[in-house]
């Protein structure tokens, strides 16, 4: 079994704080960002933290998915009293394209804890906001890219504590992306494993002949912090609460300096995975040490084989 089939981009980090030093107020870190194909190029929603500690979401454009031009104006800032109450800080976006609309799920932090809010766009210039679709405490919400048996589905991670076995991946369904119900636990953390603390959905699921390909993050305690690594699982196409395969070993973990050293050391945290089926390639966009944005790639066929055989 090949444990080294994921290759880091030679130009990592793709974006680092010094690249955004020209932004108003500067940049302390840029990480946990979402990337999607858009027209002939790419769009990204970056999590950018200023030296003051304020976190915002910024849109970036790219022609090749490797070099990004960042728009300086934050998006999804509160526009009214209700949004200000529930979305004091927004971060960790995920993008799912459904038909011709791009849906953005993002963490919404407030005095009540962390919820998850939803917005949509077709041009990444104007956004329609739907408010919170998951109450506190919840994170890591990703939408499936199409309806299954007439229903929308999502994965998320409700939890009460960072360091106990309450961080499992759950699934819910909806008729309209707003009203959600019928929760089911899909995957739990595993004792004595690399993902023994909390786990969470990473990139939105990818449809393959073998099932829904899911790259997720898992954690394990290390001294006074957590180590974040990436794992892979395959869910049933028609019943996505059924796990068909889940690899025992992780596929990517902190090894490089930009993954080991930063505001939160020893972190690989994924928000996006872009498939190129014609090339048998999957590009993984992930945050390194809560400080920089990184990229790695692998063959889709090898990732599926790893999930099935490891």
C-alpha positions in Angstrom: 0.0 0.0 0.0 1.4 3.4 -1.1 1.2 5.9 1.7 3.0 8.7 -0.3 0.7 9.2 -3.2 -0.3 12.7 -2.2 2.2 15.3 -3.6 2.6 18.8 -2.2 2.8 21.6 -4.7 6.4 22.7 -5.2 5.4 26.4 -4.9 3.8 26.0 -1.4 2.6 28.0 0.3 0.2 29.1 -2.5 -0.6 32.3 -0.5 1.3 33.5 2.6 0.7 36.6 4.8 3.5 38.6 3.2 1.6 38.3 -0.2 -1.2 40.3 1.4 0.8 42.8 3.3 -0.5 45.5 1.0 -4.1 45.0 2.1 -5.6 47.7 4.4 -4.5 46.9 7.9 -2.0 44.3 6.8 -2.3 40.5 7.1 -1.3 38.2 9.9 -2.5 34.9 8.3 -4.4 33.5 5.3 -5.7 29.9 5.7 -8.7 27.5 5.6 -9.8 29.0 2.3 -12.3 27.7 -0.4 -11.5 27.4 -4.1 -13.8 26.5 -7.0 -13.6 26.4 -10.7 -15.3 29.4 -12.3 -15.6 29.9 -16.0 -12.2 29.3 -17.5 -10.5 30.1 -14.2 -11.0 29.9 -10.5 -12.5 31.8 -7.6 -11.4 31.6 -4.0 -12.9 32.8 -0.7 -10.0 33.4 1.6 -10.0 33.5 5.4 -7.8 36.5 6.2 -6.8 37.6 9.7 -5.4 41.0 10.3 -2.7 41.8 13.0 -5.6 43.1 15.1 -7.1 39.6 15.2 -10.2 40.6 13.1 -11.1 37.8 10.6 -12.8 38.5 7.3 -13.5 36.7 4.0 -12.0 38.0 0.8 -12.6 37.0 -2.9 -9.6 36.1 -5.1 -9.3 35.3 -8.8 -6.9 32.9 -10.5 -6.3 31.7 -14.0 -4.4 28.5 -13.0 -5.4 27.7 -9.4 -1.9 28.5 -8.3 -1.5 32.2 -8.5 -4.3 34.4 -7.0 -5.2 38.1 -7.2 -7.0 39.2 -4.1 -9.8 41.7 -3.9 -9.2 43.9 -0.8 -12.9 44.5 0.2 -14.3 41.9 2.6 -17.5 40.1 1.7 -20.4 38.9 3.9 -20.0 41.7 6.5 -23.1 42.2 8.6 -25.7 44.4 6.8 -28.3 44.7 9.5 -28.8 44.3 13.2 -29.8 40.6 13.0 -26.7 39.7 11.0 -24.5 41.6 13.4 -26.0 39.7 16.3 -25.3 36.2 14.8 -22.4 36.8 12.5 -19.9 38.9 14.4 -17.0 37.1 12.8 -17.1 34.8 9.6 -14.5 32.3 8.5 -13.7 28.8 7.1 -15.9 29.0 3.9 -16.8 26.0 1.7 -18.1 26.5 -1.8 -20.5 24.0 -3.5 -21.7 24.6 -7.1 -25.3 23.3 -7.6 -26.4 24.0 -11.2 -25.4 27.6 -12.1 -25.3 28.8 -8.5 -22.4 28.7 -6.0 -23.4 28.1 -2.4 -21.1 29.3 0.4 -21.3 27.8 3.8 -19.3 29.6 6.5 -18.7 29.6 10.2 -20.6 32.5 11.9 -19.2 33.3 15.4 -21.1 35.3 18.0 -21.7 35.6 21.7 -23.8 32.4 21.3 -20.9 30.4 19.9 -20.2 29.2 16.4 -23.1 28.5 14.0 -23.0 28.0 10.3 -24.5 30.4 7.8 -25.4 30.1 4.1 -25.1 32.5 1.2 -25.3 32.1 -2.6 -23.8 33.8 -5.6 -23.4 33.5 -9.4 -20.7 36.1 -9.9 -18.8 36.3 -6.5 -19.7 40.0 -6.5 -23.2 40.0 -5.1 -24.4 37.5 -2.5 -27.8 36.4 -1.3 -27.8 35.6 2.4 -30.0 33.0 4.1 -28.8 33.4 7.7 -27.8 30.5 10.0 -28.8 27.0 8.9 -27.1 25.2 11.8 -27.4 26.5 15.4 -24.4 26.6 17.8 -22.2 24.8 18.3 -21.5 23.6 14.8 -18.8 23.8 12.2 -17.5 22.3 9.0 -20.7 22.2 7.0 -20.5 21.1 3.4 -23.3 20.7 0.9 -23.5 17.8 -1.6 -23.3 19.1 -5.2 -26.6 17.7 -6.3 -29.9 16.4 -5.0 -30.2 12.7 -4.0 -33.6 11.2 -4.4 -35.1 14.7 -4.6 -33.5 16.0 -1.4 -30.5 18.2 -0.7 -27.9 16.8 1.8 -25.2 18.2 3.9 -22.5 17.0 6.3 -21.6 18.9 9.4 -19.9 18.6 12.8 -22.0 19.5 15.9 -20.1 19.2 19.1 -19.8 20.4 22.7 -16.1 20.1 23.5 -12.9 20.2 21.6 -11.1 17.3 23.3 -13.7 14.6 23.9 -15.5 12.2 21.6 -18.3 14.6 20.7 -16.8 15.6 17.3 -18.5 13.3 14.8 -19.7 13.9 11.3 -23.4 14.1 10.9 -25.7 14.2 7.8 -29.0 16.0 7.4 -31.5 16.4 4.5 -33.6 19.3 3.2 -36.2 20.1 0.6 -34.9 23.7 0.0 -31.5 24.2 1.6 -33.1 26.2 4.4 -35.1 23.7 6.5 -33.1 20.7 7.6 -33.9 17.5 9.5 -33.6 13.8 9.8 -30.1 13.9 11.3 -27.9 10.8 11.1 -24.4 10.2 12.4 -22.2 9.2 9.5 -18.7 8.8 11.0 -17.3 8.9 14.6 -13.8 9.4 15.8 -11.8 6.2 16.4 -10.0 5.2 19.5 -6.2 4.8 19.4 -6.2 6.3 15.8 -4.9 9.5 14.2 -8.5 10.8 14.2 -9.3 9.8 17.8 -10.4 13.3 19.0 -12.7 15.2 16.7 -13.4 14.8 13.0 -15.1 17.1 10.5 -16.1 17.3 6.9 -13.5 19.1 4.8 -14.1 19.5 1.1 -17.6 19.1 -0.3 -18.2 15.4 -1.4 -17.2 14.5 -5.0 -19.4 12.1 -7.0 -17.6 9.0 -8.4 -18.6 5.6 -9.7 -17.6 4.1 -6.3 -19.6 6.6 -4.2 -19.3 10.0 -2.7 -15.6 10.7 -2.2 -15.0 12.7 1.0 -11.8 14.1 2.2 -12.2 15.1 5.9 -10.0 16.3 8.8 -9.2 14.4 12.0 -7.4 15.3 15.1 -5.4 13.7 17.9 -4.1 15.3 21.1 -0.5 16.3 21.1 0.7 17.8 24.4 -1.5 20.9 24.9 -2.8 21.1 21.3 -4.3 19.0 18.5 -2.6 17.7 15.4 -4.8 18.0 12.3 -4.5 15.5 9.4 -6.5 14.6 6.3 -8.4 11.3 5.8 -10.6 9.8 3.1 -13.9 8.0 3.1 -16.5 6.9 0.5 -20.2 7.2 1.1 -23.0 5.4 -0.7 -24.4 7.3 -3.7 -28.1 6.7 -2.9 -27.8 6.5 0.9 -25.0 8.9 1.9 -25.3 8.1 5.6 -23.7 4.7 4.8 -19.9 4.6 4.8 -18.8 2.1 2.2 -15.0 2.6 2.8 -12.9 4.6 5.2 -9.1 4.4 5.2 -7.4 3.5 8.5 -4.4 5.8 7.8 -4.4 9.5 7.0 -3.4 10.8 3.5 -1.7 14.0 4.5 -0.3 15.3 7.8 1.9 18.1 9.0 5.5 17.5 7.9 6.7 20.6 6.2 7.8 23.7 8.1 4.8 25.7 6.9 2.5 23.0 8.3 4.4 22.6 11.5 5.2 26.2 12.5 2.5 28.9 12.7 -0.3 30.4 14.8 -1.6 26.9 15.4 1.2 24.4 14.9 0.9 20.9 13.3 -2.2 21.6 11.2 -3.3 20.5 7.8 -7.0 21.6 7.4 -8.9 21.2 4.1 -11.7 23.3 2.7 -11.6 22.4 -1.0 -10.9 19.5 -3.4 -11.2 20.1 -7.1 -11.4 17.0 -9.4 -10.1 16.7 -12.9 -11.5 13.4 -14.0 -10.0 13.6 -17.5 -6.5 13.8 -15.9 -7.3 11.4 -12.9 -6.2 14.2 -10.6 -7.5 15.8 -7.4 -6.2 19.1 -6.2 -6.5 19.6 -2.4 -6.5 23.1 -1.0 -5.7 23.2 2.7 -4.5 25.5 5.5 -1.1 25.1 7.0 -0.6 25.8 10.7 -3.5 28.3 10.6 -1.1 30.7 8.8 -0.8 29.9 5.1 -2.8 28.4 2.2 -1.4 25.3 0.6 -2.0 22.9 -2.3 -1.4 19.2 -2.8 -2.5 16.8 -5.5 -3.1 13.0 -6.0 -4.6 10.6 -8.5 -8.4 10.1 -7.9 -8.0 6.4 -8.7 -5.2 6.0 -6.1 -7.2 7.9 -3.5 -10.2 5.6 -4.1 -8.0 2.5 -3.9 -6.5 3.8 -0.7 -9.9 4.2 0.9 -11.0 0.7 -0.2 -7.8 -1.2 0.7 -6.2 0.6 3.6 
